[in-house]
């Protein structure tokens, strides 16, 4: 009897049109995910430099060869972790924004949800910021692509503010989005070195938001 799991024929599964993986492909996906989870744990605990491929392999319960079979080097592995995490975080931020009805409340919900989702893994955040200053241009472009989804959530909230008459029609949404994201990111330094907690971060980003939006609020 033939083994249908060894074929490459696309098949609907759970209402999806995605091709069904054969056993070898499924095993490779599981291995890759185990490596990503082990790497995420170590990057979050130690940061980028102290997390070695050997330790990541050990955490995943496999050899270093198995890690290199899935990722070219630690930099590629780090980027894969970042990309996954940013995609998940973007979904969380969108949900937070959707639950609010005013521009400021949307933005505050987005930004505080971002802190909640990242505060418990400060070394990983620090690694992202530190590497952004020294990585090759190609890697920088990939990092920007990964975090773009977060900036877009802020941009969407601002665009809604323009449509609903809360922001001036000539508001520079792109510039405002960048300024808000930079302010959001800068506050992690206070969390890392000054012991800022969620109330501290919330108060700080609230004041920064008011300053950034000053003069952009519609007077109609």
C-alpha positions in Angstrom: 0.0 0.0 0.0 1.4 3.4 -0.9 2.2 6.0 1.8 0.1 9.1 0.9 2.2 11.1 3.4 5.3 10.7 1.2 3.7 12.4 -1.9 3.9 16.0 -2.7 0.3 16.3 -4.0 -1.4 19.4 -2.6 -4.4 18.5 -0.4 -6.8 20.4 1.7 -6.3 20.0 5.4 -8.4 21.7 8.0 -10.1 23.7 5.3 -6.7 24.9 3.9 -5.4 24.7 0.4 -1.8 24.5 1.7 0.2 21.5 0.4 0.5 18.6 2.9 4.1 18.0 4.0 5.7 14.6 3.6 7.4 13.1 6.7 10.8 14.5 5.9 9.5 18.0 5.3 7.4 17.9 8.5 10.4 16.7 10.5 12.5 19.6 9.1 9.8 22.1 10.0 9.7 20.7 13.6 13.5 20.8 13.9 13.6 24.4 12.6 10.9 25.4 15.1 12.7 23.7 18.0 15.9 25.6 17.1 13.9 28.9 16.9 12.4 28.3 20.3 15.7 27.5 21.9 17.3 30.5 20.3 14.5 32.8 21.3 14.9 31.7 24.9 18.6 32.3 25.0 18.5 35.6 23.1 15.8 36.8 25.5 17.8 35.7 28.6 21.4 36.7 27.5 21.2 38.9 24.4 22.9 38.3 21.1 26.6 37.9 21.7 26.5 35.6 24.8 24.1 33.2 23.2 26.2 30.7 21.3 25.2 28.2 18.6 26.5 25.4 20.8 24.2 26.5 23.7 21.3 27.0 21.3 21.8 23.5 19.9 22.0 22.1 23.5 18.7 23.9 24.4 17.0 22.4 21.4 18.3 19.0 22.2 20.3 18.5 19.0 23.7 18.9 17.4 25.2 22.1 16.1 25.2 20.5 12.7 21.4 20.3 12.9 21.3 24.0 13.6 23.5 24.8 10.7 21.4 22.6 8.5 18.5 25.1 9.0 20.4 28.4 9.4 23.5 29.7 7.8 24.8 31.4 11.0 23.7 33.0 14.3 22.8 36.2 12.5 20.3 34.5 10.2 18.9 32.7 13.2 18.5 35.9 15.1 16.7 37.5 12.2 14.3 34.6 12.0 13.5 34.9 15.7 13.0 38.7 15.3 10.8 38.3 12.3 8.5 35.7 14.0 8.3 37.8 17.2 7.5 41.1 15.3 4.8 39.4 13.3 3.1 38.0 16.5 3.5 41.4 18.3 2.0 43.3 15.4 -1.1 41.1 15.7 -1.3 41.9 19.4 -1.0 45.6 18.8 -3.7 45.6 16.1 -6.1 43.9 18.5 -5.2 46.5 21.1 -5.9 49.4 18.7 -9.2 47.9 17.5 -10.6 47.9 21.1 -10.3 51.7 21.4 -12.3 54.5 19.9 -10.2 57.7 20.1 -6.8 58.5 18.6 -4.9 58.9 21.9 -6.5 55.8 23.4 -5.6 53.7 20.3 -2.0 54.9 20.4 -1.6 54.4 24.1 -3.2 50.9 23.8 -0.8 50.0 21.0 2.3 51.3 22.8 1.6 49.9 26.2 0.8 46.5 24.6 4.2 46.7 23.0 5.9 47.2 26.3 3.9 44.3 27.9 4.9 42.1 25.0 8.6 42.9 25.3 9.5 44.0 28.8 10.2 40.4 30.0 12.8 39.9 27.3 14.9 43.1 27.6 18.2 41.5 26.5 16.5 40.6 23.2 15.3 44.2 22.7 18.8 45.5 23.6 20.3 43.1 21.1 18.0 44.3 18.3 18.9 48.0 19.0 22.7 47.3 19.4 22.9 45.2 16.3 21.1 47.9 14.3 24.2 50.2 14.6 26.8 47.7 13.5 25.1 45.1 11.1 25.7 45.1 7.3 23.3 47.2 5.2 21.5 44.1 3.9 20.8 42.9 7.4 19.7 46.4 8.4 17.1 46.3 5.6 15.8 43.0 6.7 15.5 44.2 10.3 13.6 47.3 9.1 11.3 45.0 7.2 10.6 43.0 10.3 9.7 46.0 12.5 7.8 47.8 9.7 4.6 45.9 10.8 4.8 47.6 14.2 5.3 51.1 12.8 2.4 50.4 10.4 0.0 49.8 13.4 0.9 53.2 14.7 0.5 54.7 11.2 -2.9 53.1 10.8 -4.1 54.6 14.1 -2.9 58.0 12.9 -4.5 57.7 9.5 -7.8 56.8 11.3 -7.3 60.0 13.4 -7.0 62.0 10.2 -10.1 60.4 8.7 -12.2 60.9 11.8 -11.1 64.6 12.2 -9.0 64.2 15.3 -5.8 65.1 13.5 -5.2 67.9 11.0 -5.8 66.8 7.4 -2.2 67.9 6.5 -0.6 65.9 9.3 2.6 64.2 8.3 1.5 60.7 9.3 4.8 59.1 8.2 6.9 61.5 10.3 4.6 61.2 13.3 4.8 57.4 13.1 8.6 57.4 13.0 8.8 59.9 15.9 6.3 57.8 18.0 8.2 54.6 17.3 11.6 56.2 18.2 10.1 57.5 21.5 8.7 54.0 22.2 12.0 52.3 21.6 14.0 54.8 23.5 12.1 54.1 26.7 13.5 50.5 26.9 16.8 52.1 27.9 15.0 53.4 31.1 13.6 49.9 31.7 17.0 48.3 31.2 19.2 50.6 33.2 16.9 52.6 35.5 14.4 49.9 36.5 11.4 51.5 34.9 8.2 49.4 35.4 5.0 49.4 33.3 3.6 52.4 35.2 6.8 54.3 34.5 6.8 53.4 30.8 3.1 54.2 30.4 3.5 57.6 32.0 6.6 58.4 30.0 5.2 57.4 26.6 1.9 59.2 27.4 3.8 62.5 27.9 6.0 61.9 24.8 2.8 61.2 22.8 1.2 64.5 23.9 4.4 66.4 22.9 4.7 64.7 19.5 1.0 65.3 18.6 0.9 68.9 19.9 0.0 71.2 17.0 -1.3 68.3 15.0 -4.7 67.9 16.7 -7.6 69.2 14.7 -9.3 72.3 16.0 -12.5 71.8 14.0 
